[in-house]
Amino acid sequence: QVQLVESGGGLVQPGGSLRLSCAASRSISSFYAMGWYRQAPGKQRDVVATSTTSGVTNYVDSVKGRFTISRDNANNTLYLQMNSLKPEDTAVYYCKANLSPMIASWGQGTQVTVSA
């Protein structure tokens, strides 16, 4: 298993930016995939963006062109750069690491609030 610690959340005005970080307790270079998910109050947890070891990235339609997922293998960290934030982006954001297709670990989450 792996320990994941998210950071970088906070309160931001609409149109603003935040960068989330997910620090892993060990090397992420061999992880099958990593991703960011979010859960708004009263809603299910949904995928936001994913990144595979081969460099393939995918985004949910609502964040395409605004969010960018990236990996820093040297520092065992996954990032999510979020630009042009909207109130509907408000949620708890979670980092997930798939060590294999069947084994996954989650972080504890970081709150992102977009409000004027």
N, C-alpha and C positions, 0 to 999 in steps of 0.2 A: 504494500500500500504506500501511499504518499500523503503527506500533509500539505494542504493548500491554504494560503492566507491571502485574502483579498484586501485591497486598500484603494483609496482614491475617491471614494464616494463623497457625497456632500450635497449642499443646496446650491443650485445655480439658476440663474434667470433664463427664460426662454431665449433661444438663440446662442446660448453660451456653450462652453466646452468643458469636458472632464476627461481625464485619462485614468482608467482603472488598471490596477496591477494585480497579478496573481502569482505569488511567490511559492515555488514548490520546494519541498524538503530534500529532493534529489533530482538528478538529471532528468530533463524532460525530452531530450533529443530522441529517445526511443519510444516515447508514448505513441500509441496508435492514433490518438486524436486528443485535442483539447478544445474547449469551447466556453462561451459565455451564455448564461441563461438568465432570465429575469422572471420575477413573480410580483405582480401588482396585488394590492389588497383585494381579497375575495376572488382572485383568479388563479388559474393553474400556472405552474412553472413552464415557461416556453423557451425554446432556443432562440438566441439572438444571432450568434455567429460561431462558426467552427473552423478549426484548422487541423489539417492532417500532417503526418510526418513528411509526406511528399510535397507539402506546400500548397495543397488545394484549400481554398477558403470558400465558405458559403455564408450567406447572410439572409436573414428573414427580409422580406420585401420592404417592410416598413422602415428599415434602417439602411438600406442600400444607398450608397452615395454620401452617407453621413457618418457611419461608424467604420472603423478599420481594426481588424484583429491582427495581432502580430506576435511572434515568438522571439525571445532572446534566449537561445539555447545556452549561451555562455554563462548567463546569470540565472538560468532555470526559472524564467519569468514569462508569463503570458500577459499581454496588454490588450486593452480595448480603448481605442481613441474614439471619443464620442463628440461630434461637432453638431452644430445647429440643433441643439437639444429642444425637445418639445415637452409640454406637460404630460403627454401620454407616454413619455419615456420613464416617468416616475415608477420606481419599483425597487425591490431588493435584487441586486445582481449577484449571481453565483458563478464561480469558476468550477469547471468539471474537467477531470483528466481521465481519459480512457487508457488504462495500461494495456488493455487488450479489448477486443470487441465485447467481452463479457465481464470485464473487471473495471469498475469506475470508482473514483473518489470525488468528493465534493468539498468545497470550501464552506465557510460559515456565512458568507454573504456580506455585501456592503450596500448601504442605502443610498440611492440616488433620488433626489427630489428636484424637480424642475418647476419652479413657481416664481411669479413676479412678486 
